[in-house]
Amino acid sequence: MRGLAVRALAVRTLRRLAVRLAGLFSKARRERELADEFESHFQLHVEDNLRRGMSAQEARRDARLKFGGIDSAKESMREGSTIMMLETTWQDLKYAARGMRGNPGFAVTAILSLALGIGASVAIFTLTDNLLLRPLPYREPRQLTMVWEMNHSRPAQIRNVVSPANYLDWKARNHVFESMAVFAEGRSAFSDGKRVEELDEQYVSAELLPLLGVQPFRGRLFTAAEDLPNTPNLVLISYRLWQSWFAGDEGVVGKQIQVRSRPGTIIGVLPPGFYFRNRTTDLWEAMGLDPARDYRLNYGRYAMSVARLKPGVTRERAQAEMTAIAKRLATEFPQFDTNWTVNVESLRDSLVSEVKTSMLVLLSAVGLLLAVACANVANLLLARYTARRREMAVRVAIGAGRARVVRQLITESLALGVTGGLLGVALARWAVLGMLAMAPLDLARNLAIEVDYRIVLFAVAASVATGVVFGLAPSLVASRADLTQGLREDGRSSVGGSGSLRSLLVGAEVALSVMLLAGAGLLFRSLVGLQAVDPGLNPARVLTFSVLIPGARYREPVQRTQFFKTALEQVERLPGVESASAVSFLPFNGMSAGTDLTIAGRPPVKPGEELVATIRTVMPGYFHTLGIPVQRGRVFTAADNTLDSPYRFVVNQSFVQKFMAGEEAVGQQISVAMDTRHPFGEIIGVVGNVKEGALDQEPTPTVYYIHSHLVYTGMVFVVLTKNDPLLLADPVRKVIHGIDPAQPVAQIQAMDAIVRETFARQRFSALLLGGFSLVSLLLAAVGIYGVLAYSVTERTREIGVRVALGAEPARILAMVLGSGMRVVLAGAAVGLGGALALTGLLKSLLFGVKPHDAATLLAVVMLLIVVALAAAWLPARRAAHLAPVDALRQ
Amino acid sequence: MDKRQDVWQGTLALMALKTLESMGPLHGYGIARRIEQISGDRLLLNYGTLYPALLKLEQEGFIASEWGVSENNRKAKFYKLTRAGHTHLKREARQWEEATDIIARFFAPEQLP
């Protein structure tokens, strides 16, 4: 019975809802029906009256009178027929909008606070999601690992490139990997006979693409038989290249092209969006390792290795087995493998470990910022509701239910929250674009950022939650407030229960701001320190570009040297050029070659204790063009740059310090195992150190060859100009094309941009953290101002009494400032503690400053106090200048 | 909001339900007339106020309506009691009796000598 009754009730409720909904949506029809019904009623009544003997006029008049106001009847029908809930919500919204318009300062501050907090979080979450959280686009990506070599005696090198010989032995001996593959990266000239361009290329073993789980989009992948030396040049191209170069031509498979000036055939297209470690790779060729060759003999370490773990095998187990294999290899090949071991690293870690710290720091920072923004909004809402307590009391007194009042308050804060959230998402889109523009290249290169729906969902949830939580708290306070007190209260001083809550919120804002400011301060100091580091060369006004001549067309070493000689002569003749030279690997550009060397007259070193130096080959004029100081002896001249000149070397200062122990270096004989032929040659000069790779790393010992004795086909030109170096981009391209029309020119860049890029990571974090902390400081200032302004308003009468009793304005000023500063100082103290606990996170990003740097922390607190004083000053001054009569009359 | 109106509306709705119970399907004007007649014309009914009451009853599912033709061939909307309406009316009638009974007890002793 009872169940039946419940069901009947449910059915009734549903029907009522349906009728009302129908009423809501077919308004016109309903109005028509109403009119019809009233009309029929009227006619029935008139006819009745006529039957009772009234005149026609009388009958109509009576009917009208008895019906009463038609419009008021209709209106009350209308009221009954819409959904009450929707209707009052709409009322609440309209009321909220009116309230916001009436108090734009409050609304704008609250909405902006939320928009900034949510916008920043969505932007950073988007970056993090793309970098750290999203699965890599390969089959079962969690099973993929990179396998690096690692050298005990070089602690910084945990990701050393791999010797093909070691790779082949690992592959043959391990039981933990389902498959292993090897690859190397480079750039190659690619031509279809009409135009030629230098493109990023990966040389891969046949296992690599199947190992990643890639299916060809068109054509096929490499077979094992094609992955051998002296096989025809078969090329896979990227979907992007297929579209941009071949316009999606279906006949591209089987097309004849040229790579590095050798004939080749396109055998397939890889799927859209496919990339491995480098998103700009457009070409893939088989690496063609020779299983019969002893790669330990004349080859160094230059490849990279990737492997797929067998199901159920952990990375740790693979690491243990590979370490054991490396140990055996070291005893079998002491000359080559002593001190070398293996580092098995998950593919994702290998891709993001560099940026992981930055992202974690930014994530925590943005979390703090969001917290500050929420605290600020809560604070504003509280202030607003305290001010409206009387209004609420009146509403309750004239019959609004308490729930109804709470609902209205929540509707208002939800409206704020959602507006702020939407604005925040819009802001985030811009922020992500901005961040990508600022981001370090190694971060941006692996990234195609999309804002995905889950993050927008997060933003909406965050804004709704902010609205509800921070709307509910004040509204509970407001609705709990004693009504009669609310009514009676007419500006008389009475510190409401929310006063201490608001101080707490402001204190929290201050504390969080201190933490953010401390982080930003430390990063900025690092940045300034980095910018002040002497890179060892002068990058100003230097243009760089790379030219890779095809070895197939320039077979003889002399031809190769001659090409660069001719090119440099012509470049130097261009107007606006002071001097020009070329180098095998540009410093600061990440990559360099290195090898063992021997100093004449010294006993042979034990295996594993070789002297290792970075090796560069240069054209004459290199040191002058880049402003590298010559410290002793002389540097190369054109006369050294011939095949028959004696072997001569230039070394850097670090070489002398590390290997010569202060002895005179010039005149010593060294032999550098960079080529099959490496006779002893004389050191003719010592030059200053140039920072290698990054500014915050120690310089490495370096040996410079002259080009004719260590011939490279790919050289980076450096051109010292009189004005803006990029103005010469076109003239130099014309020079190279004038010598060989089929010769591409690539990577045209200004040298100072390259140097700047080396601290892009620090700059990125510093700028973002700086931005976050300024916003947070601003929000905290608004909070402090709000609390004090409100308390001054509340205490107007009390202050008036004090002034009337003879308190000096200065005293009042101090009183108000003091009450504000108590909160600020307490917050700052807590924040300082938090900063000490958190800045350790930054350690790897810092340069020349400790995480607990006292000066920075002190400066941060001082800055905060100054800003807080400024924010407190306005209300304090208003209090001090209150005219007692006005105050008392209020 | 206006409590008198509420009470009034409630009573009017009860009267309309009772009318429909005893008379069967009827249009708005018929209901109004019937109420006036039963009250012995002591109740001066503003006919317009009847319709919101009818709408409310319909939304609650106590009555249903459909368009039909009146005895003198006029198109009119006819209301009739639903099963839920019957139950509701019984309960309401009982409550009403109880309420009047209580009120009556309050007033009765005063009339005693």
Boltz contact constraints between the chains, C-beta under 6 A:
constraints:
  - contact:
      token1: [A, 12]
      token2: [B, 61]
      max_distance: 6.0
  - contact:
      token1: [A, 15]
      token2: [B, 61]
      max_distance: 6.0
  - contact:
      token1: [A, 16]
      token2: [B, 59]
      max_distance: 6.0
  - contact:
      token1: [A, 19]
      token2: [B, 59]
      max_distance: 6.0
  - contact:
      token1: [A, 37]
      token2: [B, 77]
      max_distance: 6.0
  - contact:
      token1: [A, 40]
      token2: [B, 74]
      max_distance: 6.0
  - contact:
      token1: [A, 40]
      token2: [B, 75]
      max_distance: 6.0
  - contact:
      token1: [A, 40]
      token2: [B, 76]
      max_distance: 6.0
  - contact:
      token1: [A, 41]
      token2: [B, 28]
      max_distance: 6.0
  - contact:
      token1: [A, 41]
      token2: [B, 29]
      max_distance: 6.0
  - contact:
      token1: [A, 43]
      token2: [B, 74]
      max_distance: 6.0
  - contact:
      token1: [A, 44]
      token2: [B, 29]
      max_distance: 6.0
  - contact:
      token1: [A, 44]
      token2: [B, 74]
      max_distance: 6.0
  - contact:
      token1: [A, 45]
      token2: [B, 29]
      max_distance: 6.0
  - contact:
      token1: [A, 66]
      token2: [B, 47]
      max_distance: 6.0
  - contact:
      token1: [A, 67]
      token2: [B, 47]
      max_distance: 6.0
  - contact:
      token1: [A, 67]
      token2: [B, 48]
      max_distance: 6.0
  - contact:
      token1: [A, 68]
      token2: [B, 46]
      max_distance: 6.0
  - contact:
      token1: [A, 68]
      token2: [B, 48]
      max_distance: 6.0
  - contact:
      token1: [A, 73]
      token2: [B, 48]
      max_distance: 6.0
  - contact:
      token1: [A, 73]
      token2: [B, 51]
      max_distance: 6.0
  - contact:
      token1: [A, 76]
      token2: [B, 52]
      max_distance: 6.0
  - contact:
      token1: [A, 77]
      token2: [B, 52]
      max_distance: 6.0
  - contact:
      token1: [A, 77]
      token2: [B, 55]
      max_distance: 6.0
  - contact:
      token1: [A, 80]
      token2: [B, 52]
      max_distance: 6.0
  - contact:
      token1: [A, 80]
      token2: [B, 55]
      max_distance: 6.0
  - contact:
      token1: [A, 80]
      token2: [B, 56]
      max_distance: 6.0
